[in-house]
Amino acid sequence: MKKIISSLFSTTLVMLASQPIHAAWYEVTGVSTITSSEKAARIYALEDAVYKAVDFSGADIASLANLSPLLEQDKPQYQFTDHEVRHIIVDDKFVSGNTMLVKARIDIYPTAKACHNTQYKKTFGVAMFDIDDPQQAAMGQVYDLGEDFSSVVDKQLATRSYSFVSVGTTRFEIDKRQPERVKMIADDLGAQYILTGRINDLTATIAAGGLLSDDVTNRQFAFDLSVFDGKTGHEIFKKGYREIAEWPFAKTSRVDTQSARFWTSTYGYVIQKVSRNIMLDLESELSCKMTLPEVVARHGNKVTIDLGRVHGVQAGDDLQLWHTGSFIDQNGLPRNKVSKSEITLTISRVYEREAEATVNQPQLASSIQIGDVMHKQQ
């Protein structure tokens, strides 16, 4: 896929004053394309400023999903308790062309207790997205938008998330009525979670222009997200997203949804915003879920696990082993079970996507089976 060009922005991140350890004020300029109204653009620009400050400071981006609704009221400053973002002062906001800029000072208190600091990164696979009604894609002939948007979301997880590692995309269909199939796809990808979704609204409306202006075409973008646990095959999270923005292309033109022209347009901008909101929601929902490295090989007193350097594994990490198994319940349904063992292991060698661990109780090493999982001890 051609390189996706993110929205143009100008950001200044300046540490203005150091408070007690790790606390600081950041001066940030958030930027948003005006897609539907200046009111909405102000919210988007302020969200952008907060995101950039939190990302730059190393604070927990997982908390931003809960913060965004509190920024909808147009105020000169915001104060929060029990949050890493303590204080936001809006110094200025102005419009330049089709762009809203918001200059803000943000007081941040990063904490070392954030889950991305204590858990290994979780692996995500992205299934190609479908368009529910292909007829809605006729304007612009954007029939490949689902596939291209899945690549944008995959890139967002791979490059911007704190808690996830992307294992790539798959063209296999994900059906929540077939959990065993979902488990097989996740196993083939090496993914702890599978993300999929459907674009369910691409309809357009035309607002009549004045005597000296052309008609304006506004187009919807609605997307339903689903996340599946790769170990159980069951859906664990779902959410809907909806945005509307001006469609700046001629009604009869064919639009390349892999081009910079599309992704830097007002419509492409809101789709990129949805991809970032998806990443932030997943950080909020899943970053504190337990990451379970799995035994993929055993040789005497050493085992190989399926997580490595890219997942945050380091030599010297201590792990607790849990035995896995399965049984048939009273209704004849297969169930998985996990039971804690007395075995602990220490990471002795780390590779890119695998690691080697030494069993601390050699006499118990023979009880370890392929598929057993571990939990990082704090």
Protein Blocks (a to p, Z undefined) as FASTA:
>chain_A
ZZddddddddddddfbdcdehiacdddddddddfkbmklmmmmmmmmmmmmmmmmnopaf
klmmmmmmmmmpccfbdcdehifblbdcdfbdcdehjaccddddddddddfkbfklmpcc
ddddddddddfblmlmmnopamklmmmmmmmmmmmmmmmmmkbccebjcfbdcdfklmml
mmmmmmmnopabdcddddfbfcdcdddddfkbccddddddddddddddfklopafbdcdd
ddddddfbdfkbccdfkbfklmmmmklmmmmmmmmmmmmmmmmmmmmpccddddfbdehj
accdfbdfknopaehiacddddddddddfkopacddddddfbdcddfbdcfkbccdddfb
lmlmmmpcghiacdddZZ
